[in-house]
Amino acid sequence: MVKLKSPLFSADAVGRIAARPPISSSFRNRLRRADDPYPAPTPPVPPPDQLNVAGTLNPDATGTYTEGALVNGRPSYSRADNAWHIWWEDTSNPPWKYWRLTSILGTYTLPGWATGSLTTDPPTGDYAPLRYTTGTATVTEI
């Protein structure tokens, strides 16, 4: 038996088509949108313009970071004195995908911090200390 999917008609158990009571066009349009197999994609969240790094960190990397150049296809952030940078590391061998907080932009150097898991967006959250660093760097959007 063929199933009908129409807001105007329905089929009974034997397959006879019966007219449904009239419905408004706005209700009919809402029914169509609810059945849409290709809903509109959710627009991506724009990256923040500024980030704040807080925590009891050694060496001291706290402060306000401003968006800068793209590194590995994602925006990077630098402190005003350019001593520390937040950037996206995406390598294939081994497959590392982390937000990093290091002293050299785009280069994995120690001392530094990194997100604790394979994350993509956003660059906010807790960054775990790597060798030669102490404290958890908490990155928030301003």
C-alpha positions as CSV (number, residue, x, y, z in Angstrom):
1,M,0.0,0.0,0.0
2,V,1.3,3.5,-0.9
3,K,1.4,5.9,1.9
4,L,0.2,9.4,1.1
5,K,2.0,12.3,2.8
6,S,-0.3,15.2,2.1
7,P,-1.9,17.8,4.4
8,L,-5.0,17.7,2.2
9,F,-5.6,13.9,1.7
10,S,-5.3,10.8,3.8
11,A,-5.7,7.1,3.1
12,D,-7.7,4.7,5.1
13,A,-6.7,1.1,6.0
14,V,-7.9,-0.2,2.7
15,G,-6.1,2.5,0.7
16,R,-9.1,4.6,-0.2
17,I,-8.3,8.3,-0.4
18,A,-10.4,10.6,1.7
19,A,-10.3,14.4,1.7
20,R,-9.3,16.0,5.0
21,P,-11.1,19.1,6.2
22,P,-9.8,22.3,4.8
23,I,-6.8,23.9,6.6
24,S,-5.3,27.3,6.3
25,S,-2.5,27.9,4.0
26,S,-0.2,29.1,6.8
27,F,-0.8,25.8,8.6
28,R,-0.1,23.9,5.4
29,N,3.2,25.8,4.9
30,R,4.2,25.0,8.5
31,L,3.6,21.3,7.8
32,R,5.8,21.5,4.7
33,R,8.6,23.2,6.5
34,A,8.5,20.6,9.3
35,D,9.0,17.8,6.7
36,D,11.8,19.6,4.9
37,P,14.6,17.0,4.5
38,Y,17.2,19.8,3.7
39,P,16.8,22.4,6.5
40,A,18.8,25.6,6.2
41,P,22.3,25.3,7.7
42,T,23.0,27.0,10.9
43,P,25.4,29.9,10.2
44,P,28.8,29.5,11.9
45,V,29.5,31.5,15.0
46,P,31.9,34.3,14.3
47,P,35.2,34.2,16.2
48,P,35.6,36.6,19.1
49,D,37.6,39.8,18.6
50,Q,39.3,39.6,22.0
51,L,40.1,36.9,24.5
52,N,41.1,37.2,28.2
53,V,43.6,34.8,29.7
54,A,43.4,34.4,33.5
55,G,44.9,32.1,36.1
56,T,47.9,31.8,38.4
57,L,50.3,31.1,35.6
58,N,54.1,30.7,35.6
59,P,55.4,32.2,33.4
60,D,52.8,34.9,33.4
61,A,50.7,34.8,30.2
62,T,47.6,36.5,31.6
63,G,46.1,39.5,29.9
64,T,44.0,40.5,26.9
65,Y,44.6,39.0,23.5
66,T,43.4,40.6,20.2
67,E,42.6,38.8,17.0
68,G,45.4,38.7,14.4
69,A,46.5,36.7,11.4
70,L,45.1,33.4,10.3
71,V,47.2,30.4,11.4
72,N,46.2,27.0,10.0
73,G,42.9,28.5,8.7
74,R,41.8,29.9,12.1
75,P,42.3,33.3,13.7
76,S,45.2,33.7,16.1
77,Y,45.3,36.0,19.1
78,S,48.2,38.0,20.5
79,R,48.8,39.9,23.7
80,A,49.6,43.6,23.2
81,D,53.3,43.0,24.0
82,N,53.5,40.1,21.5
83,A,55.1,37.9,24.2
84,W,52.3,35.3,24.1
85,H,50.0,34.0,21.3
86,I,46.9,31.8,21.1
87,W,46.8,29.8,17.8
88,W,45.3,26.7,16.2
89,E,47.5,23.7,15.6
90,D,46.3,21.3,13.0
91,T,48.9,18.7,11.9
92,S,48.3,15.4,10.2
93,N,51.3,13.4,11.5
94,P,50.7,12.9,14.4
95,P,47.1,14.2,14.2
96,W,47.2,17.1,16.6
97,K,44.3,19.5,16.7
98,Y,44.7,21.8,19.7
99,W,44.4,25.5,20.6
100,R,47.9,26.4,21.9
101,L,49.1,29.3,24.0
102,T,52.8,29.7,23.3
103,S,55.5,32.4,23.1
104,I,56.0,32.0,19.3
105,L,53.1,32.4,17.0
106,G,52.4,29.2,14.9
107,T,55.2,27.2,16.4
108,Y,54.9,24.6,19.1
109,T,57.4,25.8,21.7
110,L,57.8,25.3,25.4
111,P,56.8,26.8,27.8
112,G,53.2,26.8,26.8
113,W,49.6,25.6,27.4
114,A,47.2,23.6,25.2
115,T,43.5,22.7,25.2
116,G,43.1,19.3,26.9
117,S,41.3,17.5,24.1
118,L,41.0,17.4,20.4
119,T,38.8,20.5,20.1
120,T,37.9,22.8,17.2
121,D,35.9,25.8,18.2
122,P,36.0,28.1,20.0
123,P,39.4,29.0,21.5
124,T,37.8,29.5,25.0
125,G,38.1,27.1,27.9
126,D,40.8,25.7,30.1
127,Y,44.3,25.1,28.8
128,A,46.5,22.5,30.5
129,P,50.1,23.4,31.3
130,L,52.8,21.7,29.3
131,R,56.4,21.2,30.4
132,Y,58.0,24.2,32.2
133,T,54.7,25.8,33.0
134,T,52.4,25.8,36.0
135,G,48.7,26.7,36.4
136,T,45.7,26.3,34.3
137,A,45.1,29.1,31.8
138,T,41.4,29.9,31.6
139,V,40.6,31.6,28.3
140,T,37.3,33.5,28.0
141,E,35.7,35.7,25.4
142,I,35.6,39.5,26.1
